[in-house]
Amino acid sequence: MIRQLTFDLPARTAFRREDFFVSPANATALAALDDWRAWPGGKMLLVGPKGSGKTHLARLWAAEAGAACIPASDLATADLPALSAHGAVAVEDAETCAGQAGAEAAFFHLHNLVTQAGHLLVTAAHPPRDWGLSLPDLASRLQAAPVARLEAPDDALLSAVLIKLFADRQITVPPTLIPYLVQRMERSIDAARALVARLDAHALAAGRPITRQLAAELLDPGN
């Protein structure tokens, strides 16, 4: 039997406005970031679980505000004056700096440099009080920042993302497949991308279209 070869090519993630699907899970956070010029103290915390869209929303804001983006884990060795010169900075996965003296000190100095006349966006899975920060001055400044919350993706958001991901691959699927997948998948955008890639690879290897039956073979193999 001849099987079609499949290649797991690296996917390029595009953080475009048209690819950000608005739903009740993220609408409030999106509105808060759109109003970035009015942030109290020039700063905002974007808090939400993994896969809720923090990176996408942070990159949209960075493009709008002309901001530099940096993972908190890189702060200890970063050129802080060069970062602050952008006038706006996004610090991502901020909780990863907790307990790292150099990173916490750098974060504190960057905060002071940027918020003097610019804007600082901080993303994290949880509020700062739960990070375990060792530097009291940094903790107090971050805890004083307003918070925009992203909830885990709801059914409407996951459905829209799945439809877009299939369309990007030029795959037509039956309408009943989307709700079937939504009820069985991990509730995150990353999980949606991985699931569509798995379904595509399985369909290509088997020489079959993507149907609910094929999806069941991956998601409910015992049934």
Secondary structure, DSSP 8 states (H G I E B T S, - for coil): ----------------GGG----TTTHHHHHHHHTGGG-GGGEEEEE--TTSSHHHHHHHHHHHHT-EEEEGGGGGGS-HHHHHTTSEEEEESGGGGTT-HHHHHHHHHHHHHHHTTSEEEEEESS-GGGT--S-HHHHHHHHTS-EEE-----HHHHHHHHHHHHHHTT----TTHHHHHHTTS-SSHHHHHHHHHHHHHHHHHHT----HHHHHHHH-TT-
